[in-house]
Amino acid sequence: MHFTERLNKLIEDLGADTKTIAAFAGFDRSQLSRLRTGKLIPRPWSSTIEKLAAGLYLFSDNHNGLGQLCAIIGTSANAPAVEIKEGIRNWLFAGTEEEPGSPEPGRKSAGRPRKSRVRMKFFAERLDAAMNLAEISSIRLSKQIHVDASLISRYRSGVRTPEDNPRIVGRLSEILLDRIRRIGHMRELSELMRLPSEEIDNGSFSVWLFNQNELPDLAIPMAESLLASFDSFSEASGPKLPSPEDTALLEIPDTGQSVYYGTEGLRKAVLRFLHDAAAENAAELLLYSDEDQDWLTSDPVFLSHWAGLMSACVRNGTHIRIIHNIDRNLEEMNQAIKSWLPLYMSGMIESYYSRKQRDPRFTHTLFLRTGHACIESFRVIGSMQSIYHYHTEEPELQILASGFEAIMQSAKPLLVIDPPQLYTGNADAAVIQKELTIASMPENLVKEFNHPLLTKAWISARAALLRQLENHILNECIPLASDEDLFAGTVLTESIPGMDPLRYTPRQYAIHIENIVRLSEEYPNYRFYVLPEIPFPNMKLLITESKAQVIHAARPDLSFGFTHPLMCNAFLGYAETLMKQYQMDRNSLRHKLEGRFLQDQ
């Protein structure tokens, strides 16, 4: 068989297809099609074959077919990844004129192909290269753009990106390019960018640095931005909200007014509505609007007064139900959730989204306090100005209340506060957190810690893990502890409600790592990704296609669950991007973990 026949046979025997292998190899689908039809016959030592071998290997490893692949090409399944990939190369060209028996002239070994300028794929790699050329440290760069040095470190390692923050994007580009010019490293930058140095300016450098043409989905940086808001939130760090009394002294309009006009009118009506609700200790507020969120978020002064009155209602024990419209884009959803974040933290908000499609001709607003008042608007989209009616008569309020309940019939929870859930076993899941999971801890280590709450939590977590691995994949994305922290005794177990985390000894941590290696090899659906550092130190994430759960690391009792499809897709996209950067085959993972932690045991 020649190369084309062997490639087609291998893909078919693995149960793969062109689209899937192309994705794992980083090819355009048309390029792999040309290889499969014989229109393109690459050289054995070309970058094309390097990527193809890596794609076939990663597909097999991710689909639990590594043993089958190695049986076909005649390589041990326990061999290092580099040997298996070399085996793929040799098998594809066996018996052909291009059979790779020895390296080409100038190569040191068959397993070490000539280095080439590989096109950088991720922002982190480009940032690291640019910082090296600029000869600037994370600390110095962080001071110049006024952010924490740890954030630059996370940018550089690839667990975070600044795409959601235009200010940081602009400052990073400006500072790095200016320093590279002043130091005299434009020639090296020209080679990296593959652009003549005279054509490099702030615009072209920014496009190259942030790889803007390769961003697959703007939803990913938006999800990252929302997670950053949760991660950095604290009541102490939040803005000081005005009191209801301070708001009342500003512009609370005549309480007898029944009609308001335009955005300013809506704001005045809302201040009146919330002021009365706070002053009278309202039991419940019902809120729905499919209008653009600019009326709420575009005026910082109004937003502050709105937040102060909403906070006063929450402190009074007012229960709030809000229905979002499913047709809002993700940026609008992000803005709304960030604005409501301190209120969500109170636990007094029930957040829903309407599953019905938005009417393309009309917008509807309904802010209701049953039995007392309602702001209501129903207008044609595209009309110049909205009219908002302020209802206080009981017959009208009853009709409007029934309208809100009708909308609720087609609503589902958007963001709910619920206990942290274990793996359901109903879908593939990804976990992103700072500590090793209790579920992956071996029983002998649980017994050694000898803590009743840990034992109880482990029994539940372990059972959930095994259910998950029966039919669905579990991806755990976790950074490894440093030797400094291990020997300082500062590495903690996963937090459990009602229990202070325990501290690992280096030996205990190695026992846990050894069990992770065993799980990876015993259960094909268990995947472990070694992160260089944790992207969100104060958050644990549990993500599936239908739910994204955000758990506060220090307060595991505080947990938010997102079910809106746009939000879930954004979180899942972020997790998949992270896993793609740090994916590692099982053999390489075993060698990495054993070499790092188990040799001294």
C-alpha positions in Angstrom: 0.0 0.0 0.0 1.2 3.5 -0.6 0.8 6.5 1.7 -2.8 7.4 0.7 -4.1 3.9 1.1 -2.5 3.5 4.5 -3.8 6.8 5.8 -7.4 6.0 4.7 -7.2 2.5 6.2 -5.9 3.8 9.5 -8.6 6.5 9.8 -11.3 3.9 8.9 -9.9 1.3 11.3 -9.9 3.8 14.1 -13.6 4.6 13.4 -12.7 8.3 12.7 -13.6 10.7 9.9 -12.0 13.6 8.1 -13.6 16.3 10.1 -12.6 14.8 13.5 -9.0 14.0 12.6 -8.5 17.4 11.0 -9.7 19.1 14.2 -7.3 17.1 16.4 -4.4 17.7 14.0 -5.1 21.4 13.7 -5.7 21.1 9.9 -8.3 22.7 7.7 -10.7 19.9 6.7 -9.8 20.5 3.0 -6.1 19.9 3.7 -6.8 16.4 5.1 -9.2 15.7 2.3 -6.3 16.4 -0.2 -4.1 13.9 1.8 -6.8 11.3 1.7 -7.5 11.6 -2.0 -3.8 11.6 -3.0 -3.7 15.2 -4.2 -1.1 16.0 -1.6 1.7 13.6 -0.7 3.9 15.1 2.0 7.4 14.2 2.9 7.9 12.0 6.0 9.7 14.7 8.0 7.4 17.6 7.0 5.4 19.6 9.6 2.2 18.2 7.9 3.1 14.7 8.9 4.1 15.9 12.4 0.6 17.4 12.8 -1.1 14.4 11.2 0.6 11.9 13.5 -0.2 14.1 16.5 -3.9 14.3 15.4 -4.2 10.5 15.0 -2.6 10.0 18.3 -4.7 12.5 20.2 -7.9 11.1 18.6 -7.1 7.6 19.7 -6.2 8.7 23.2 -9.4 10.8 23.6 -11.6 8.0 22.2 -10.0 5.2 24.2 -8.5 3.6 21.2 -4.8 4.0 21.9 -4.4 0.2 22.3 -6.0 -0.3 18.9 -3.8 2.3 17.2 -0.6 0.8 18.6 -1.7 -2.7 17.6 -2.1 -1.5 14.0 1.2 0.3 13.8 3.1 -2.3 15.8 4.1 -0.1 18.8 3.7 -0.8 22.5 0.7 1.1 24.0 2.9 1.9 27.0 5.5 3.6 24.9 6.1 7.4 25.3 4.0 9.6 23.1 6.9 10.6 20.9 7.6 6.9 20.0 4.0 6.2 19.1 3.8 9.3 16.9 7.1 8.2 15.3 5.5 4.7 14.8 2.6 6.3 13.0 4.9 8.2 10.7 6.9 5.0 9.9 3.8 2.9 9.4 2.2 5.5 7.0 5.3 5.5 4.8 6.3 1.8 5.2 7.3 0.2 1.8 7.2 3.5 -0.1 10.1 5.4 -1.7 9.8 7.9 1.2 10.1 5.3 3.9 11.8 7.1 6.9 14.6 4.8 7.8 17.0 7.5 9.0 16.9 11.2 9.5 17.5 13.6 6.7 20.9 15.2 6.5 21.4 17.7 9.3 19.0 16.0 11.7 20.3 14.7 15.0 17.8 11.8 15.3 14.7 10.4 13.8 12.7 11.3 16.9 13.9 14.9 16.9 12.7 16.7 13.7 14.3 20.0 12.8 13.0 22.9 14.7 10.9 25.4 12.7 9.1 28.6 13.4 5.8 27.1 14.3 2.9 29.6 14.0 1.9 30.4 17.6 -1.6 29.3 18.3 -2.4 30.9 21.7 -2.2 34.4 23.0 -0.1 33.2 26.0 2.7 32.0 23.7 2.7 35.3 21.9 2.6 37.4 25.0 5.5 35.3 26.5 7.6 35.8 23.3 6.8 39.6 23.3 7.7 40.0 26.9 11.0 38.2 26.4 11.8 40.5 23.5 10.8 43.5 25.5 12.9 42.2 28.4 10.1 43.1 30.9 9.0 41.1 33.9 5.4 40.4 34.9 5.8 42.7 38.0 7.1 45.6 35.9 4.5 45.2 33.2 1.7 44.9 35.8 2.7 48.2 37.3 2.7 50.0 34.0 -0.9 48.8 33.1 -2.1 49.0 36.7 -3.1 45.4 37.3 -2.0 42.8 39.8 1.1 40.9 38.8 -0.7 37.6 39.3 -3.0 38.5 36.5 -0.1 39.0 34.1 1.2 35.6 35.2 -2.1 34.0 34.3 -2.1 35.7 30.9 1.4 34.5 30.3 0.5 30.9 31.3 -2.6 30.8 29.1 -5.3 30.3 31.8 -6.7 33.8 31.3 -6.9 36.3 28.4 -7.6 40.1 28.5 -9.9 40.0 25.5 -12.9 41.3 27.5 -10.9 44.4 28.7 -10.1 46.9 25.8 -8.1 49.1 28.2 -5.7 46.3 29.0 -5.5 45.1 25.4 -4.5 48.6 24.3 -2.0 49.2 27.0 -0.3 45.8 26.7 0.2 46.4 22.9 1.5 49.9 23.3 3.9 49.2 26.2 5.4 46.0 24.7 5.9 47.4 21.2 7.5 50.6 22.5 10.0 48.7 24.7 10.8 46.3 21.8 11.6 49.3 19.6 13.7 51.0 22.2 15.7 47.9 23.1 16.4 47.2 19.4 14.6 43.9 18.9 12.4 44.8 16.0 14.2 42.3 13.7 13.4 39.5 16.1 9.8 40.7 16.3 9.6 40.9 12.5 10.6 37.2 12.3 8.0 36.3 14.9 5.2 38.2 13.1 6.4 37.3 9.6 6.0 41.0 8.7 8.6 43.5 7.6 9.6 45.7 10.5 8.6 48.9 8.7 5.0 47.6 8.5 4.7 46.9 12.2 2.7 49.5 14.1 0.5 49.4 17.1 -2.5 48.1 15.1 -0.7 45.2 13.4 1.2 44.3 16.6 -2.1 44.2 18.5 -3.8 42.0 15.9 -0.8 39.6 16.0 -0.5 39.6 19.8 -4.2 38.9 20.5 -4.6 36.6 17.5 -7.9 38.4 16.8 -8.6 36.7 13.5 -8.4 33.3 15.2 -10.8 34.0 18.0 -13.5 31.2 17.6 -16.2 32.8 19.6 -16.6 36.1 21.5 -18.7 34.2 24.0 -15.5 32.8 25.6 -13.9 36.1 26.7 -17.3 37.2 27.9 -17.6 34.1 30.1 -14.1 34.7 31.3 -15.1 38.3 32.2 -18.1 37.1 34.1 -16.1 34.6 36.1 -13.5 37.2 36.9 -16.3 39.4 38.4 -17.5 36.5 40.6 -13.9 35.7 41.5 -13.0 39.2 42.6 -16.3 40.0 44.3 -16.4 40.8 48.0 -18.8 43.0 49.9 -15.8 45.0 51.3 -14.4 45.7 47.8 -17.7 46.6 46.2 -18.8 50.2 45.7 -20.4 52.0 48.6 -24.1 52.1 47.9 -26.2 55.2 48.7 -28.9 54.8 51.4 -32.6 54.9 50.4 -32.7 58.2 52.3 -30.0 59.7 50.2 -31.7 58.5 47.0 -35.0 60.0 48.2 -33.4 63.4 48.5 -32.4 63.4 44.8 -35.1 63.1 42.2 -38.1 61.0 43.5 -40.9 62.3 41.3 -44.5 63.2 42.2 -46.1 60.0 43.4 -49.3 60.9 41.7 -47.8 60.8 38.2 -49.3 58.0 36.0 -47.4 58.3 32.7 -43.6 58.6 32.1 -41.8 59.2 28.8 -38.6 57.8 27.4 -35.5 56.5 29.1 -35.3 59.3 31.7 -39.0 58.8 32.4 -38.4 55.1 33.0 -35.6 55.8 35.4 -37.7 58.2 37.4 -40.5 55.7 37.6 -38.1 53.0 38.7 -36.7 55.1 41.5 -40.2 55.9 42.7 -41.2 52.2 42.5 -38.2 51.0 44.4 -38.2 53.8 47.0 -41.8 53.0 47.9 -41.0 49.3 48.0 -38.0 49.8 50.3 -39.9 52.3 52.6 -42.9 49.9 53.0 -40.9 46.7 53.3 -42.4 45.1 50.2 -42.8 41.3 50.4 -42.0 40.6 46.7 -41.1 42.3 43.4 -41.8 40.8 40.0 -39.6 42.1 37.2 -39.6 41.5 33.4 -38.3 43.5 30.5 -37.0 42.6 27.0 -35.8 46.2 26.4 -32.2 47.0 25.8 -30.3 47.2 29.2 -28.8 50.7 28.4 -31.5 52.3 30.5 -30.1 50.5 33.5 -26.3 50.3 32.9 -25.4 53.4 30.8 -25.8 56.0 33.5 -23.4 55.3 36.5 -25.3 57.7 38.8 -28.6 56.1 38.2 -27.2 52.6 38.4 -25.7 53.5 41.8 -29.1 54.8 43.1 -30.9 51.8 41.6 -28.5 49.4 43.3 -28.8 51.2 46.7 -32.6 50.9 46.6 -32.5 47.3 45.5 -30.1 46.6 48.3 -32.4 48.2 50.8 -35.2 46.0 49.6 -33.1 42.9 49.9 -32.0 43.9 53.4 -35.7 44.3 54.3 -36.3 40.7 53.2 -38.0 41.6 49.9 -38.1 38.5 47.6 -37.3 39.4 44.0 -38.2 37.4 40.9 -36.7 38.5 37.6 -37.3 37.1 34.1 -34.7 37.7 31.4 -35.4 37.3 27.8 -33.6 34.5 26.0 -32.9 36.7 22.9 -30.6 39.0 24.8 -27.1 38.6 23.5 -24.4 37.4 25.9 -22.8 40.8 26.4 -26.2 42.2 27.6 -26.6 39.2 29.9 -23.1 39.8 31.3 -23.8 43.4 31.9 -27.1 42.6 33.7 -25.6 39.9 35.9 -22.6 42.0 36.9 -25.0 44.9 37.8 -27.0 42.5 39.9 -24.0 40.6 41.4 -24.2 42.0 45.0 -27.9 41.3 45.0 -27.4 37.7 43.8 -24.9 37.2 46.6 -27.7 38.0 49.1 -29.6 34.9 48.1 -32.9 36.9 47.8 -33.0 36.9 44.0 -34.7 34.3 41.8 -33.5 34.7 38.3 -35.2 33.1 35.2 -35.1 33.3 31.5 -38.1 33.2 29.1 -37.9 30.3 26.6 -40.3 32.1 24.2 -38.8 33.9 21.3 -39.0 37.7 21.5 -41.6 39.3 19.4 -39.8 41.1 16.6 -42.3 43.9 16.5 -42.8 44.9 20.1 -41.0 45.3 23.4 -42.6 44.7 26.8 -41.7 45.9 30.3 -43.5 44.8 33.5 -42.1 45.8 36.9 -44.8 44.7 39.5 -45.3 44.9 43.2 -48.5 42.9 43.6 -51.4 44.9 45.1 -49.4 48.2 45.1 -47.8 49.4 41.9 -46.7 48.4 38.4 -44.6 50.0 35.7 -45.8 48.8 32.4 -44.9 49.5 28.7 -45.8 47.9 25.4 -44.4 49.6 22.4 -43.5 49.1 18.7 -39.8 48.5 18.1 -38.3 51.4 16.3 -40.6 54.0 17.6 -39.0 57.2 18.8 -40.0 57.2 22.4 -41.5 54.8 24.9 -44.5 55.5 27.1 -44.4 53.9 30.6 -47.6 53.7 32.6 -47.5 53.7 36.4 -50.5 51.6 37.6 -51.8 51.7 41.2 -55.4 50.6 40.8 -56.2 47.1 42.0 -58.2 45.8 39.0 -55.3 46.8 36.7 -52.7 45.3 39.0 -54.5 42.0 39.1 -54.6 41.8 35.3 -50.9 42.7 35.1 -50.0 40.1 37.8 -51.7 37.4 35.8 -49.7 38.5 32.7 -46.4 38.1 34.7 -47.5 34.6 35.8 -48.2 33.7 32.2 -44.7 34.6 31.3 -43.4 32.5 34.2 -45.1 29.5 32.7 -42.5 29.4 29.9 -39.5 30.4 32.1 -36.6 28.4 33.4 -34.1 29.3 36.1 -31.2 31.3 34.8 -29.0 31.8 37.9 -30.0 30.0 41.0 -28.3 29.6 44.4 -28.2 25.9 45.1 -25.9 23.5 47.0 -22.8 22.4 45.0 -23.8 19.4 43.0 -21.6 16.3 42.4 -21.3 14.8 38.9 -24.7 13.8 37.7 -23.6 11.0 35.4 -25.9 12.4 32.7 -23.4 14.3 30.6 -19.7 14.9 30.1 -18.4 17.3 32.7 -15.4 19.6 33.3 -14.0 20.6 36.7 -11.7 23.6 37.1 -10.4 24.2 40.6 -7.3 24.9 42.7 -7.1 21.7 44.8 -7.1 18.0 43.9 -10.7 16.7 44.1 -11.8 14.6 47.1 -13.4 12.2 44.6 -10.0 11.3 43.2 -8.5 10.7 46.7 -7.8 7.0 47.4 -9.5 5.3 50.3 -6.4 4.6 52.3 -5.5 8.3 52.3 -9.1 9.2 53.5 -8.6 6.7 56.4 -5.2 8.2 57.2 -6.7 11.7 57.5 -9.3 10.2 59.8 -11.8 13.1 59.7 -15.5 12.1 59.9 -16.7 15.0 57.6 -14.0 14.2 55.0 -15.0 10.5 55.1 -18.7 11.3 54.7 -18.0 13.7 51.8 -15.6 11.3 50.1 -18.1 8.4 50.1 -20.6 10.6 48.3 -18.1 12.1 45.9 -16.5 8.7 45.1 -19.9 7.2 44.3 -20.7 10.1 42.1 -17.4 9.9 40.3 -17.8 6.2 39.5 -21.4 6.8 38.2 -20.0 9.6 36.0 -17.2 7.5 34.6 -19.6 4.6 33.6 -20.9 6.4 30.6 -19.6 10.0 30.5 -16.2 11.8 30.5 -14.9 13.7 33.5 -12.3 16.3 32.8 -10.4 17.6 35.8 -8.3 20.8 35.2 -6.1 21.4 38.2 -2.7 22.9 38.9 -0.1 20.8 40.8 1.3 21.9 44.1 4.8 23.3 44.1 7.6 21.7 46.2 7.9 24.9 48.2 4.3 24.8 49.2 4.3 21.0 49.9 7.4 21.2 52.2 6.0 24.3 53.9 2.8 22.4 54.7 0.5 24.9 53.0 -1.1 22.6 50.4 -4.8 22.0 51.4 -7.4 19.4 50.6 -10.6 20.4 48.7 -12.9 22.5 51.0 -16.0 20.9 52.4 -19.0 22.8 54.0 -18.6 22.8 57.8 -14.9 21.7 57.8 -11.6 23.5 57.6 -9.4 22.1 54.8 -6.7 19.6 55.9 -3.0 19.9 55.0 -1.2 17.4 52.9 2.3 16.2 53.7 4.5 15.6 50.6 4.0 11.9 51.0 0.2 12.2 51.3 0.1 14.4 48.2 2.1 11.8 46.3 -0.3 9.1 47.3 -3.2 11.2 45.9 -1.3 11.8 42.7 -0.6 8.1 42.4 -4.3 7.4 42.6 -4.9 10.0 39.8 -2.5 8.1 37.6 -4.4 4.9 38.4 -7.8 6.4 37.7 -6.5 7.8 34.3 -5.3 4.4 33.3 -8.2 2.3 34.7 -11.1 4.5 33.6 -10.9 5.7 29.9 -13.4 8.4 30.7 -11.3 10.1 33.3 -9.1 12.9 32.0 -6.7 15.0 34.1 -5.2 18.3 32.8 -2.3 19.9 34.5 -2.7 23.7 34.6 0.3 25.9 35.2 -1.8 27.9 37.7 -5.5 28.4 38.6 -7.3 31.0 36.5 -9.8 31.9 39.2 -8.3 31.3 42.7 -11.6 32.0 44.5 -13.8 29.8 42.3 -14.5 26.2 41.6 -16.3 25.4 38.3 -18.4 22.4 37.4 -19.4 22.7 33.7 -21.7 20.6 31.5 -23.7 21.3 28.4 -26.8 22.1 30.4 -25.4 23.7 33.5 -22.5 25.7 34.7 -22.0 25.8 38.4 -19.8 28.4 40.1 -18.8 27.6 43.6 -17.0 29.9 46.0 -13.7 28.2 47.0 -13.6 29.6 50.5 -17.4 29.3 51.0 -18.4 26.0 49.4 -21.9 26.6 50.7 -22.2 29.6 48.2 -22.9 28.2 44.8 -24.5 29.6 41.6 -25.9 27.5 38.8 -26.4 28.8 35.3 -28.8 27.0 32.9 -29.3 29.5 30.1 -28.0 27.9 26.9 -25.9 30.9 25.8 -24.3 31.0 29.3 -23.6 27.3 29.3 -22.1 27.3 25.8 -19.9 30.2 26.8 -18.6 28.5 30.0 -18.2 25.2 28.1 -16.3 27.0 25.3 -13.9 28.5 27.9 -13.3 25.1 29.5 -12.7 23.4 26.1 -10.2 26.2 25.2 -8.4 25.6 28.4 -8.3 21.8 28.0 -7.1 22.1 24.4 -4.1 24.1 25.5 -3.1 21.7 28.2 -4.2 18.3 26.8 -1.8 15.5 27.4 -2.0 11.9 26.4 -2.2 9.3 29.2 1.4 8.0 28.8 2.8 11.5 28.9 0.6 12.4 31.9 1.8 9.3 33.7 5.5 10.1 33.0 5.0 13.7 34.1 3.2 12.9 37.4 5.5 10.0 38.2 8.6 11.9 37.5 7.4 14.9 39.6 6.0 13.2 42.7 6.4 9.5 42.8 10.1 8.8 42.3 11.0 9.4 46.0 8.1 7.3 47.3 
